[in-house]
Amino acid sequence: MGQMMNQRSRVSTIALVCFVFLGLVGCWKAPDNSAIASPQPTLSPVASPMTPRAETINPKLVEASNRFSLNLFSAIRKQAADQNLFLSPASVAFALSMTYNGATGETQKAMETALAIQSMSVEELNQANAALKTSLENPDKLVELVIANSLWARKGVPFDASFLQTNQQFYGAEVTTLDFGDRNAPTQINAWVNQSTKGKIRQIVDQLNPTDVMVLINTLYFKGPWSDPFQPEATQDAPFYLAGGKQKPHPLMSRGGRYPYFETADFQAISLPYGNNGRLSMLVFLPKAKSNLVAFEQSLTPENWQAWMKQFQSRQGMIKLPRFKQQTSVELNTALSALGMGVAFDPERATFAKLSSVSTHIDQVQHAAVISVDEAGTEAAASTAVRMGVTSAPPPSEPFTMTVDRPFWFAIRDGKTGVVLFLGTISDPQA
């Protein structure tokens, strides 16, 4: 019992935060008109009979989500080649979907392209996201998965009531009015993020600019034990071979068992389940020694991903996986612009008429993510914030051996919906 309690206490956590900053266009001054609608200090999520049930997940959203995930990864990877990378495209998508509810015209079309949701209406997207959020939360009695959304609105700025209500109803967003001129305002926002990610991400907003009018935030927290934990006594130091040819001694966890496994001439892949029912799992892709991570990532298309997910078969074998921790903080403006939504960042062209009568644009999209993997399991968190401102081959039959001792790619996926929650690469587990 003591050993089991010790193992569970060491289960690692994933925490992710994505936030969007909305800024003003041109010069703006709060009018002296108390009749202008503005968000209340705290509004509870609005219940609605239109909110779909958890089991009705729109397949269009799943396809769009995975396409966006891989496209976003590829765009960010171009800025951070040969480095460890970890992110939650699901967190980014939730934050941008809330922001999308305020977009109109060319800006709306651009965000549809970036999010790969051209085949969905706004109503379909909101209903599908609500169903997905409900389905993902608490997927297993041993697995914790918490999704939280919040909107922080500048005091005195008029916001569209339907925009606020839509994000409350379908995303469970907490809406808070805040004096952005108060130097303690970022502290209040960061405190919410810290609480939502259970201390894994303590700060995502450094400061609020004079032109910032709204901050939209999504946080995603995951904590899950392996269905079959690695035994600590089986962990041994072994060489980890870096891309440049150098090697470093690093702890490799080891376990034999029966796992969903897939192998081609270019890579090995394994699915390591979490919790009792294995609904959530970590997929690890290891390029063969004759190949490399760059070649694998070039083959990582939405079409190949969909085909690969159908190829895993239960196989007996041995897996050796490094313990690792990774923390990422990245601004996504450049990557999202590359995906087609550059107009949303342009103060002269962006239109968010459904958000406010005041002209706004996206000032910054910031993403932070943390993951820790050990013998007991995985803990991770992510946050995405959007800041709006005023516009100025067949596998062999014998047991497999998969030794992850060189750069690899991984993802945490929900097997029920098929949605990728987290993904990343580890080039150096000690970096």
C-alpha positions in Angstrom: 0.0 0.0 0.0 2.8 2.4 0.8 4.5 1.8 -2.5 1.2 2.3 -4.4 0.6 5.6 -2.5 4.1 6.7 -3.4 3.6 5.9 -7.0 0.3 7.8 -7.3 1.8 10.8 -5.6 4.4 11.0 -8.4 1.9 10.9 -11.2 2.9 13.7 -13.4 0.6 16.5 -14.5 -0.1 18.3 -17.8 -1.2 21.9 -17.5 -1.9 24.1 -20.5 -3.0 27.7 -20.8 -4.0 29.6 -24.0 -5.0 33.3 -23.8 -6.1 35.8 -26.5 -5.6 39.5 -26.0 -8.1 41.8 -27.8 -7.0 45.3 -28.4 -8.6 48.5 -29.5 -8.3 50.1 -32.9 -7.4 53.8 -33.0 -8.1 56.1 -30.1 -11.0 55.3 -27.8 -12.4 56.8 -24.7 -15.0 55.4 -22.5 -18.2 57.4 -23.0 -20.1 58.9 -20.1 -23.2 56.8 -20.7 -24.2 54.4 -18.0 -26.8 52.8 -20.3 -24.1 51.1 -22.4 -24.1 47.4 -21.8 -21.0 46.0 -20.2 -20.3 42.6 -18.6 -21.2 42.1 -15.0 -18.5 41.5 -12.4 -19.2 37.8 -12.3 -21.7 35.9 -14.3 -22.5 32.2 -13.9 -22.6 29.9 -16.9 -26.0 30.0 -18.5 -27.8 26.6 -18.8 -29.7 26.0 -22.0 -31.7 23.1 -23.4 -29.9 23.7 -26.7 -26.6 22.6 -25.2 -26.0 19.1 -26.7 -25.4 16.0 -24.7 -21.9 14.6 -24.3 -22.4 11.6 -26.5 -23.3 13.7 -29.6 -19.9 14.7 -30.8 -20.0 16.2 -34.3 -17.5 14.3 -36.5 -16.8 17.5 -38.4 -15.3 19.0 -35.3 -13.1 16.0 -34.7 -11.7 16.1 -38.2 -11.2 19.9 -38.0 -9.6 19.6 -34.6 -7.0 17.1 -35.7 -6.3 18.9 -38.9 -5.8 22.1 -36.9 -3.6 20.3 -34.4 -1.1 19.0 -37.0 -1.2 22.2 -39.0 -0.5 24.3 -35.9 2.3 21.9 -34.8 3.9 22.2 -38.2 3.7 26.0 -38.2 5.3 26.3 -34.7 7.9 23.7 -35.5 9.3 26.0 -38.3 10.0 28.5 -35.6 11.6 26.0 -33.2 13.3 23.3 -35.2 15.4 20.7 -33.3 14.0 21.8 -29.9 11.7 20.2 -27.4 8.1 21.3 -28.0 4.9 20.7 -26.1 1.5 22.2 -26.7 -2.2 21.7 -26.5 -3.9 22.4 -29.8 -7.2 21.7 -28.1 -6.6 24.5 -25.6 -5.7 26.9 -28.5 -8.8 25.8 -30.4 -11.2 26.4 -27.4 -9.7 29.9 -26.9 -9.9 30.8 -30.6 -13.5 29.4 -30.9 -14.7 31.8 -28.1 -13.0 34.7 -30.0 -14.4 33.5 -33.3 -17.9 34.2 -31.9 -17.2 37.9 -32.2 -15.7 37.9 -35.7 -17.4 39.0 -38.8 -16.6 39.4 -42.5 -13.1 38.7 -43.7 -11.9 38.1 -40.2 -14.5 35.4 -39.6 -13.5 33.6 -42.9 -9.8 33.8 -42.0 -10.4 32.2 -38.6 -12.5 29.5 -40.2 -9.6 28.7 -42.5 -7.1 28.6 -39.7 -9.3 26.4 -37.5 -10.3 24.2 -40.5 -14.0 24.7 -39.7 -15.2 25.9 -43.1 -17.8 23.1 -43.2 -19.4 24.1 -39.9 -21.8 26.9 -39.1 -21.1 29.1 -36.0 -24.0 27.3 -34.2 -22.7 23.9 -35.1 -19.2 24.8 -33.8 -20.5 26.0 -30.5 -22.8 23.0 -30.0 -20.0 20.6 -30.9 -17.5 22.3 -28.6 -19.9 22.2 -25.7 -20.5 18.5 -26.3 -16.8 17.8 -26.6 -16.0 19.7 -23.4 -18.6 17.7 -21.5 -17.5 14.4 -22.9 -13.8 15.0 -22.1 -14.2 16.1 -18.5 -13.8 13.2 -16.0 -13.4 10.5 -18.6 -12.2 7.9 -16.0 -12.5 7.6 -12.3 -8.7 7.6 -12.0 -8.1 10.3 -14.6 -8.6 14.0 -14.0 -9.2 16.2 -17.0 -10.5 19.7 -16.3 -11.3 22.4 -19.0 -11.9 25.9 -17.9 -12.7 29.1 -19.8 -12.8 32.8 -18.7 -13.3 36.2 -20.3 -11.8 39.2 -18.6 -13.4 42.4 -19.9 -12.1 46.0 -19.5 -14.4 48.1 -17.3 -16.3 50.7 -19.2 -16.0 49.1 -22.7 -19.3 48.1 -24.3 -19.5 44.4 -25.2 -22.2 42.6 -27.1 -24.5 40.8 -24.6 -25.1 37.9 -27.0 -21.3 37.4 -27.4 -20.9 37.0 -23.7 -23.9 34.8 -23.3 -22.9 32.5 -26.1 -19.5 31.9 -24.5 -21.1 31.4 -21.1 -23.6 28.9 -22.5 -21.5 26.8 -24.7 -18.0 27.1 -23.1 -19.0 27.6 -19.5 -16.9 30.8 -19.6 -16.6 32.9 -16.4 -17.1 36.6 -17.3 -15.4 39.2 -15.1 -15.2 43.0 -15.4 -11.8 44.3 -14.5 -10.1 47.7 -14.2 -7.3 47.1 -16.7 -5.6 50.2 -15.4 -5.1 48.7 -12.0 -1.6 47.3 -11.7 -3.0 44.3 -9.8 -5.2 43.3 -12.7 -2.7 40.8 -14.2 -2.3 39.3 -10.7 -6.1 38.6 -10.6 -6.0 36.9 -14.0 -2.9 34.9 -13.2 -4.4 33.8 -9.9 -7.3 32.3 -11.9 -4.9 30.5 -14.2 -2.9 29.2 -11.3 -6.0 27.8 -9.6 -7.4 26.3 -12.8 -4.1 24.5 -13.6 -3.5 23.5 -9.9 -0.4 25.5 -9.6 1.3 24.1 -12.7 1.1 27.4 -14.6 1.4 30.4 -12.3 1.7 33.3 -14.7 0.6 33.9 -18.3 -0.1 37.6 -18.3 2.8 39.9 -17.6 1.0 43.2 -18.1 -2.0 44.7 -19.7 -1.5 47.4 -22.4 -3.6 50.6 -22.5 -5.3 49.4 -25.7 -6.2 45.9 -24.3 -10.0 45.5 -23.9 -10.5 41.8 -23.3 -8.5 38.7 -22.4 -10.0 35.3 -23.3 -8.4 32.3 -21.6 -8.7 28.5 -21.8 -6.9 26.2 -19.4 -6.7 22.5 -19.7 -5.4 20.3 -16.8 -4.7 16.5 -17.1 -3.5 14.0 -14.5 -3.6 10.3 -15.2 -1.8 7.2 -13.9 -0.7 4.6 -16.4 -3.1 1.6 -16.7 0.1 -0.5 -16.1 2.6 1.6 -14.2 6.3 1.3 -14.8 8.1 -0.2 -11.8 10.7 2.3 -10.5 13.2 -0.5 -9.8 13.2 -1.4 -13.5 14.3 2.1 -14.5 18.0 2.3 -15.5 20.3 4.9 -16.9 21.1 4.3 -20.6 22.4 6.4 -23.5 20.0 8.8 -25.2 21.2 9.6 -28.7 20.7 13.2 -29.7 20.1 14.3 -33.3 23.7 15.6 -33.7 25.3 12.3 -32.8 26.1 13.1 -29.2 24.7 10.9 -26.4 23.7 11.6 -22.8 23.0 9.1 -20.0 19.3 9.3 -19.0 16.8 7.2 -17.0 14.8 4.9 -19.2 11.7 3.3 -17.7 11.0 -0.2 -18.8 8.0 -2.5 -18.9 6.8 -5.5 -20.8 3.2 -6.1 -21.6 0.5 -6.2 -24.3 0.0 -2.8 -26.0 -1.6 -1.4 -29.1 1.4 -1.3 -31.4 2.1 -0.2 -35.0 5.3 -0.4 -37.1 6.3 0.7 -40.5 9.6 0.7 -42.4 10.2 4.2 -41.0 8.9 4.2 -37.4 7.6 2.3 -34.4 4.5 3.5 -32.6 2.9 2.4 -29.3 -0.2 3.5 -27.4 0.2 3.6 -23.6 -3.2 3.8 -21.9 -4.2 5.7 -18.7 -6.6 4.9 -15.9 -9.1 2.0 -15.7 -10.7 2.1 -19.1 -7.8 3.3 -21.3 -9.9 5.9 -23.0 -7.0 8.4 -22.9 -3.6 7.2 -24.0 -0.1 8.5 -24.9 0.9 7.7 -28.4 4.7 7.5 -28.9 6.2 7.6 -32.4 9.9 6.6 -32.6 11.6 7.1 -36.0 13.8 4.1 -37.0 17.5 4.5 -36.6 17.9 4.9 -40.4 15.4 7.8 -40.3 15.0 10.9 -38.1 12.4 13.1 -36.5 12.5 15.6 -39.3 11.5 13.0 -41.9 8.7 11.7 -39.6 7.3 15.2 -39.1 7.2 15.7 -42.9 5.0 12.6 -43.1 2.7 13.8 -40.3 -0.3 14.9 -42.4 -3.9 14.7 -41.3 -4.5 12.0 -43.9 -1.7 9.9 -42.7 -2.7 10.4 -39.1 -6.2 9.2 -39.8 -4.8 6.1 -41.5 -2.3 5.3 -38.8 -4.9 5.4 -36.1 -6.6 2.4 -37.7 -3.4 0.3 -37.9 -2.7 -0.2 -34.2 -3.0 -3.9 -33.1 -2.6 -5.5 -29.7 0.9 -6.9 -29.4 3.1 -8.4 -26.7 6.4 -6.6 -26.3 8.8 -4.4 -24.3 8.7 -0.6 -24.1 11.6 1.5 -22.8 10.6 5.2 -22.4 12.6 8.1 -20.9 11.3 10.0 -17.9 10.9 13.6 -19.0 9.6 17.1 -18.2 8.9 19.9 -20.6 7.7 23.5 -20.3 6.8 25.6 -23.3 5.7 29.2 -23.6 5.2 30.5 -27.1 3.4 33.4 -28.8 1.2 32.0 -31.6 0.7 35.2 -33.7 3.2 34.1 -36.4 2.0 30.5 -36.5 -1.7 31.4 -36.7 -1.0 34.0 -39.4 0.8 31.3 -41.4 -2.4 29.2 -41.1 -4.4 32.0 -42.7 -5.8 34.3 -40.0 -3.3 37.1 -40.2 -6.1 39.6 -40.9 -7.4 39.1 -37.3 -4.1 40.6 -36.0 -4.3 43.6 -38.4 -5.6 46.7 -36.7 -6.7 48.2 -40.0 -8.6 45.1 -41.3 -9.8 43.1 -38.4 -13.5 43.1 -37.7 -15.0 41.8 -34.4 -18.4 43.6 -34.7 -20.2 40.8 -32.8 -17.9 41.3 -29.8 -18.2 45.0 -29.3 -19.3 48.2 -31.1 -15.7 49.4 -30.5 -13.3 48.3 -33.3 -11.0 45.6 -32.0 -8.3 43.2 -33.2 -6.4 40.3 -31.7 -3.2 41.7 -30.2 -1.6 38.5 -29.0 -2.3 34.8 -28.6 0.0 33.3 -26.0 0.2 29.6 -25.1 1.9 27.9 -22.1 2.2 24.2 -21.5 3.8 21.9 -18.9 4.2 18.2 -18.8 5.8 15.7 -16.5 6.1 11.9 -17.3 7.4 9.3 -14.9 6.9 5.7 -13.8 3.4 6.4 -12.4 1.9 8.4 -15.2 1.5 11.8 -16.7 0.4 15.2 -15.4 0.1 18.1 -17.7 -1.5 21.6 -18.0 -1.9 24.1 -20.7 -3.3 27.6 -21.1 -4.1 29.7 -24.1 -5.0 33.4 -23.9 -6.2 35.7 -26.6 -5.7 39.4 -25.9 -7.9 41.7 -27.9 -6.8 45.4 -28.3 -8.1 48.6 -29.8 -7.1 48.8 -33.4 -4.4 51.1 -34.0 4.7 -1.8 -43.2 2.7 -4.9 -41.7 4.1 -5.6 -38.2 6.0 -8.8 -37.5 4.3 -11.4 -35.4 7.0 -11.8 -32.8 7.1 -9.7 -29.6 8.4 -6.2 -30.3 11.1 -4.2 -28.5 10.7 -0.4 -28.6 13.6 1.5 -27.0 12.9 5.2 -27.1 16.6 6.3 -26.8 16.6 9.0 -29.5 14.4 12.0 -30.5 10.7 11.1 -30.6 7.2 12.5 -31.2 4.2 12.0 -28.8 0.6 12.9 -28.4 -2.1 12.4 -25.8 -5.4 11.4 -27.5 -8.9 10.7 -26.4 -9.8 7.3 -27.9 -13.6 7.9 -27.6 -13.8 11.1 -29.7 -10.5 10.8 -31.5 -9.4 14.3 -30.5 -5.7 15.1 -29.9 -5.4 17.0 -26.6 -1.7 17.4 -26.4 1.3 16.8 -28.7 5.0 17.4 -28.7 8.5 16.3 -29.5 11.4 15.4 -27.2 14.8 15.9 -28.8 16.6 16.0 -25.5 14.9 14.7 -22.4 17.3 16.7 -20.2 16.8 20.1 -21.9 
